[in-house]
Amino acid sequence: MAEQSDLQHLPLHDLHVELGAKMVPFAGYAMPVQYPAGVMKEHLHTRAHAGLFDVSHMGQVSVTGGDWATLAGGFERLVPADILGLKEGRQRYALFTDPSGGILDDLMVVNRGDSLFAVVNAACKSADLAHMTASLPELTVSEITDRCLLALQGPEAEAALAALNPEVAEMRFMDMRVVTLAGVECWITRSGYTGEDGFEISVPAEAAPALARRLLEDARVLPCGLGARDSLRLEAGLCLYGHDMDTATTPVEAALHWSIQKVRRTDGAREGGFPGADRILPQLTQGADRLRVGLRPEGRAPMREGVQLFETETAESPIGTITSGAFGPSVQAPVAMGYVPTALAMAGTDLFAELRGKRLPVRVDSLPFVPANFKR
């Protein structure tokens, strides 16, 4: 584990410390894992009101060069998503894939008219930047290092943010707008980082502490850390890179087939043309050998990443592994996600998990555990 002195500090570091956050190493940064309210309260407050997350460790990237066909067409060489068809002011979830069909990272991509704006995972951003730069020589790939990224999430996020500028209430799911908040020009998207309705706010770094304080003055807004992020995303059935997906996992296995639009699929107008298409496209039509599923452990003990799954209580060989697991504060029970053979992926299938030397029953369940609350 990195020493605290080796870690990078976010522009909001002093505010996190002032608010009493417990700081931990994450992806090379000192990050707030929880505040004095605790993970349970932060989670439930976000479900009922609004939580403010500092996600400035994530990579913000600008891609420029040429006309739209050159720009979007070039980017499509790296992802299975329909980027050419992405309208200006809209964003889309996408995946960087490798030649074997594995997932290099997941990202959000915005059409800004004359450029693409992408947000990538912190742990992958150096590799992503190198990948984009090497693969897109006709385009200019630039990391944006002078802006913070805040995520305001929850059913009252709209009202809290609209108190600073009512224009945000006009935004639809997956919209992107440039909006002035507290006198500062911000790039705002509306998606839902946690499965709740919410906004992601890219703000100049020097203005971020003041904006965060303005938002936290609202009684509806509570600061939240990585702990609540993980439990909210798990209940929402959202993959966390490095846990629920990696280079050994294809988009179809991860149940992210919905991120591959028809135009990029077999017989689509722009079929294939992305890394790993030879493996991924047949999986879309014929199915994969294994799938990501929801899991409901019996009892109150959470089953976490790495716990092995078995078809029966006495089976000798594991058939899968849990990739994320915790106690779900909203469902008031342990929940988990993991990979199992497709033949055992149907909801209601009974399996066993080995926890501290004991085989305990686990039932395959439908995802998400808590329905998404996006504004459609």
Order of alpha helices (4+ residues) and beta strands (2+ residues): alpha-beta-beta-alpha-beta-beta-alpha-beta-beta-beta-alpha-beta-beta-alpha-beta-beta-beta-alpha-beta-alpha-alpha-beta-beta-beta-beta-beta-beta
